[in-house]
């Protein structure tokens, strides 16, 4: 077996760990079944190295599938910067598909993530993920701030395909008018009967091809602001199409579902 370089100190004992590569509309992940605690997530440099697109496997983030007493599994998500993060919507959908393939869960399941319990359903090649209720929507600098398990700042713009998202998103991501810790930055545009969204992701620190929590936040903002007049909202990203449905009950956004494909790419082994 070929060992990828840079993942270990030669003085340490190596462990061979199986991984699965997934993507959800271009938002890609390394998924490891860590129910036996073979992978130590405390070493952030290991995570950065395996997520590196030039010298590692390459991914926007790492997902560890761990055991749970009261759910089918627990999902722990780490951005490619090496540090544990908040909810990843596309990652949650990919984790659900992996759990089915690995025999960890049936096609209807519950799992625990950073923001609590989630339900997921596999149906017709699509993974539907129930998001937690949104109880607060803020307007900051005439744009929307919504936390859908991860914090998102949404700007409605025209011709967003021409925007340098990596540059503009980086300039906004740590803005002093945003909450401590900054936020993901989404540029949204209504195109016909669909919403087009591009996202600068914190922790990845660049534009990703899709962001599940960002798509969800943008869809909610589009309806609340009057930019979009129908639910569900079909959302285009650079990596594919997602669907967001929800209900507005007073000041609460509830029954939120993010739906789309979760694609298995390949399986491999690394020595760590």
N, C-alpha and C positions, 0 to 999 in steps of 0.2 A: 504494500500500500504506500502510496506517495504521501508524505507528511508535508502539510503546508508550513512554510517557514515562519519564524517569529512568534510562535504561539507559546513558547515555553522556555524555561531556563534549563540548560542541559544537566544541572545538578539535581533536578527534581525528577521524580518518577512520573512517567507519562501515563495518561489514561486515554483510551480510545473511546470517543463519544460519537454516537450516531446523531445526525441532524437531518432535518427536512427543510428544503427551501420552498417557500410559498410566495405568492403575491396576490393582493386584492386590488384589482384595477391598477396594476403597476406599482403599488405600494408594497415593497418586498421585505420578507422576514426570514430569519433563521429560526426554526422551531426545534426545541430539544425537549424530549420527555425526561423530566428531572424528578420523577417521583421517587427515585432511589438516591437523590442528592449527589449524582456523579459530577455535576457541574457546579463550581463555586462562583456565584455571581458577584462576590465581593471584590474580585480582581477586575477593575474596570478596564485595565489595559488589555486584558484578554478579549473582552467584549469589543473594544475598539478595533482590535486587530482582526478578529474574525468578520467584522462588519465592513472592513476596508475593501473597497472595490478594486484595488490594484494588487494588494498583497494577501488578501484574505478571501473568504467566500463571497462577501459583498452583500449588503442589505441595509435598509433603512433602520432596522432594529432587530433585537433578539427577543424571542418569546420563550419563557420556561413554563412547561406544563407541570404543575406540582399537585400533590394529593390534597384532598379536602374531606373532612368528616361529614359535612352537610351539603356538599355540592358534588357534581360529577368530577370537577377538578378546579384548581386555582390557576389563573393565568397571571404571570408576572412579566411585565414588559420593560425592556431596556432600550433606550434610543441608541443610535450608533455612536454617541459620544461616550458610551460606557456606563451611563447612570440610569437607575430605575426611574420610570416616568409614570405619568397618569394614564388614564384609559387610552387605548388605541382601538378605534372602531374597526378599521380594516383588519388589524391584527386579531381582534376578537373573533371576527368571522373566519379568518384563516385557522385560528386555534380550534374553533368548533369543528371545522372540516377535518383537521388533523385528529381530533379526539375520536371522531367517527371512524376514520381509517385505522386508528390504533386500537380500536375496541374499548376505548375508555368511556365512551358515551354513545347513546342512541341518537336518532335523528332529532329528537326533542330533548333538550338538556338545560341544565343550569350550571353556571360557573361563577366563581368569585374573581373580581378584578380589583384594581386599586380603588375604584369608587363604589364597590359593593357588588351585589348579586346581579347577574344578567341571565336572560333566557335567550336561547338560540334554537332555530328550527332550520333543518335542511329540507329543501323541497324543490324538485325539478331542476337540480343543478345550481340553485341559488341558496345562499345562507342568509337568513333573516336574523338580525340581532336586535333585541329590545334594549333601548337605552334608558337610563334613569330620567325621571321627570326634571324639567327645567323650571325653576321657581323664580328666577330673577333674570331679567334682560335689562342691560344698561346701555345708555347712549353716551358715548365718549367722543368728543370732538366731531359730533354729527355722524358718527359711525356706530355700529352695534358691537357690544361685547357680550358674549354668551358662553357659559361653561356647560359643555355637553359631556362631562367626564374629563375633559381637558379644556383649558381656557382659549377662546378664539375671539379675535378682533376681525370684524367683517366690514369691508369697504365695497360699495357698489360703484363700479366704474364702467365706462364704455371701452370697447376694443381691448379687452384685457389680454387678448392673445399677443398684443404688441408690448405689453409691460415687461420690464426686466424684474421678475418677481424676486429673484435672489438678491438683487440690489435694493429694491424698494422695501421688500419684506424685512431685510436685515436692518434697514434704517428705522423701521417702526417697532420691531420685535422687543426692544428694551426701552421704548419710549417712556418718559417719566410720568405720562398721564395714564399708563396702564398699571394694573396691580403689581405688587412685588413679585418678582420672578418672570415678568414679561408674559408674552402670549404668542400663540401661533397667529399668523397673519393671512387672511383670506381675501382674495380679490374676486368679486362675483359680478356676473352680468346675465341678464335675461336675454336668451336667444330663441325667439319664437315661443314654443311651448315648453322650453327647457331652461334650466339654470346652468350656466357654465362657471366652474369654480377652479381657481388655482391657489395653492397654499404654500406658504413658507413655513416650514415646521421647525419649532424649537427642538433642540436636542439632536436633530439632524443638521440644522443650521444651513439649510438650503431648500430650494423648492423640491417637493416630492411630486410624483406623477398623480397622486391621489391621497386624500386624507379623510378617513371616515368620520371622525368627530368634527372635522372642519366642514365637510359636506353637510352634515346634520345641522350644525350651527348656522350655516349659510342658508339652508332651506328654511329654517325657522325664521331667520331674519328677513328673508325675502317675502314670506307671507305676512309677518307682523307689520312690516314697513309698507305693504301694499305694492311692492315690486312684482309680486306673483299672486295670482288670484285663484289658484287651485291646489288641492291636496289629493293624492300624493304629488310630490315634486320629483320629477325626473332630473337628475343632475349629471351633467357631463364633466369629466375631468380629463386631463391629458392622457390618462391611462385607461379610460373606459367609462362606463355609465353605471350609476348607482340610483337607488330609489329611496326616498325618505317619506314616511307617512307619520302623521301625528294628529292629536286633537288639541284644540285650544279650549281650556275650561277656566274662564276668568283670567287670573294672572298666572296660571300654571299651564305649561305645555306638557301633555301627558300622552301615554300610549305611543311612544316614539319608537319607530322601527327603521333600521337601516338595512337595506337589502341589496345584494349584488353577488357576483361570482367570487369564489375563493379558489385559486388555482394552485394545484400542486405542481412544482417545477422539477425537482429531483431530490434524491436521497443520497447521502454520503457519510463519510467518517472523517473525523479529525483527531489528531493526537494533541492532548492538552496536558 
